[in-house]
């Protein structure tokens, strides 16, 4: 039995690697689609088309179980997504900068009331000592 396991060790390793590669491709397609749904509004239509084309290419080679072509397709998808993620990052930075502008729709001094309320509540706080009493020990 041990001899049979040793004879098939290389074959088993190839099967394991194939399964891992297929799972990796599934995961990549899923995460790419999820990210595209979440951040698709921040990238250009051209970029979306490139990503969708790359996803379809990965799916095609996954279905055919062509491991060499699948590796290349996954690498291409990662490259295209990397370019798109730079656009997403820039859009997020721009959005954050716009939110930090002094005139973002708030009236001047709007936060001042909240700060004074916090100070009042701190003045009303009482620092007290306490003792934990175990009711079971008192009964004894």
BAVEX-551101 format. One record per residue (C-alpha): x, y negated, z; residue in one letter. Coordinates in Angstrom, 3 decimals. Layout:
REM BAVEX-551101
X; Y; Z; A;
...
REM end
This chain:
REM BAVEX-551101
0.000; 0.000; 0.000; X;
2.870; -2.323; 0.826; X;
4.461; -1.484; -2.501; X;
1.257; -2.378; -4.342; X;
1.093; -5.731; -2.560; X;
4.686; -6.485; -3.519; X;
4.015; -5.480; -7.137; X;
1.070; -7.867; -7.362; X;
2.556; -10.716; -5.319; X;
3.486; -12.763; -8.379; X;
0.079; -12.192; -9.971; X;
-1.640; -13.172; -6.713; X;
0.461; -16.336; -6.530; X;
-0.589; -17.314; -10.062; X;
-4.246; -16.748; -9.219; X;
-3.896; -18.859; -6.074; X;
-2.177; -21.685; -7.980; X;
-4.883; -21.572; -10.663; X;
-7.649; -21.794; -8.059; X;
-5.902; -24.671; -6.271; X;
-5.483; -26.575; -9.553; X;
-9.160; -26.115; -10.430; X;
-10.187; -27.292; -6.954; X;
-7.880; -30.293; -7.250; X;
-9.474; -31.188; -10.585; X;
-12.972; -30.894; -9.083; X;
-11.974; -33.138; -6.217; X;
-10.397; -35.698; -8.531; X;
-13.501; -35.868; -10.732; X;
-15.794; -36.195; -7.708; X;
-13.745; -38.914; -6.004; X;
-13.265; -40.838; -9.251; X;
-16.996; -40.870; -9.953; X;
-17.740; -41.931; -6.390; X;
-15.214; -44.780; -6.558; X;
-16.528; -45.800; -9.953; X;
-20.070; -45.992; -8.561; X;
-18.899; -48.068; -5.595; X;
-16.516; -50.408; -7.396; X;
-17.626; -50.272; -11.034; X;
-18.892; -53.834; -10.917; X;
-15.360; -55.093; -10.250; X;
-13.740; -53.628; -13.370; X;
-14.156; -54.319; -17.051; X;
-16.380; -52.243; -19.333; X;
-13.317; -51.220; -21.332; X;
-11.665; -49.901; -18.184; X;
-14.838; -47.990; -17.232; X;
-14.931; -46.359; -20.661; X;
-11.308; -45.270; -20.330; X;
-12.001; -43.770; -16.908; X;
-15.142; -41.983; -18.078; X;
-13.275; -40.617; -21.097; X;
-10.484; -39.355; -18.883; X;
-13.010; -37.724; -16.521; X;
-14.671; -35.950; -19.456; X;
-11.267; -34.744; -20.631; X;
-10.512; -33.283; -17.194; X;
-13.916; -31.586; -17.109; X;
-13.405; -30.124; -20.582; X;
-10.043; -28.579; -19.722; X;
-11.397; -27.429; -16.353; X;
-14.222; -25.568; -18.067; X;
-11.780; -23.991; -20.532; X;
-9.380; -23.245; -17.655; X;
-6.499; -24.546; -19.761; X;
-4.048; -25.279; -16.938; X;
-1.395; -27.115; -18.974; X;
-3.909; -29.418; -20.622; X;
-5.684; -29.840; -17.275; X;
-2.451; -31.059; -15.671; X;
-1.976; -33.635; -18.426; X;
-5.621; -34.750; -18.269; X;
-5.458; -35.178; -14.492; X;
-2.267; -37.205; -14.802; X;
-3.907; -39.410; -17.446; X;
-6.974; -39.920; -15.236; X;
-4.749; -40.933; -12.326; X;
-2.922; -43.454; -14.521; X;
-6.143; -44.987; -15.854; X;
-7.644; -45.129; -12.365; X;
-4.467; -46.763; -11.035; X;
-4.835; -49.567; -13.560; X;
-8.501; -49.995; -12.631; X;
-7.717; -50.022; -8.932; X;
-5.460; -53.013; -9.509; X;
-8.439; -54.860; -11.005; X;
-10.575; -53.829; -8.029; X;
-7.911; -55.031; -5.612; X;
-7.647; -58.406; -7.348; X;
-11.434; -58.813; -7.332; X;
-11.579; -57.962; -3.623; X;
-8.841; -60.494; -2.854; X;
-10.646; -63.170; -4.824; X;
-13.920; -62.378; -3.058; X;
-12.218; -62.554; 0.325; X;
-10.585; -65.874; -0.538; X;
-13.956; -67.286; -1.554; X;
-15.477; -66.189; 1.752; X;
-12.709; -67.904; 3.705; X;
-13.357; -71.257; 2.064; X;
-14.412; -73.908; 4.633; X;
-17.643; -74.591; 2.747; X;
-19.105; -71.098; 2.629; X;
-22.674; -72.136; 3.362; X;
-22.372; -72.751; 7.099; X;
-23.139; -76.064; 8.641; X;
-20.280; -77.795; 10.433; X;
-20.093; -76.829; 14.104; X;
-22.398; -73.808; 13.711; X;
-20.049; -71.595; 15.718; X;
-19.571; -74.123; 18.534; X;
-22.831; -73.225; 20.317; X;
-21.836; -69.567; 20.483; X;
-18.474; -70.436; 22.039; X;
-20.069; -72.623; 24.718; X;
-22.575; -69.859; 25.542; X;
-19.703; -67.403; 26.044; X;
-17.981; -69.821; 28.412; X;
-21.193; -70.278; 30.448; X;
-21.676; -66.542; 30.834; X;
-18.078; -66.155; 32.020; X;
-18.661; -68.806; 34.697; X;
-21.714; -66.905; 35.999; X;
-19.789; -63.633; 36.313; X;
-19.106; -62.442; 39.852; X;
-16.123; -60.336; 40.765; X;
-17.144; -57.852; 43.459; X;
-15.666; -54.919; 45.354; X;
-17.578; -51.666; 45.506; X;
-17.280; -48.304; 47.136; X;
-18.313; -44.997; 45.562; X;
-20.361; -42.953; 48.009; X;
-20.755; -39.233; 47.495; X;
-24.241; -38.359; 48.746; X;
-23.384; -34.711; 49.338; X;
-20.572; -35.547; 51.748; X;
-22.826; -37.850; 53.743; X;
-25.342; -35.035; 54.278; X;
-22.673; -32.785; 55.857; X;
REM end
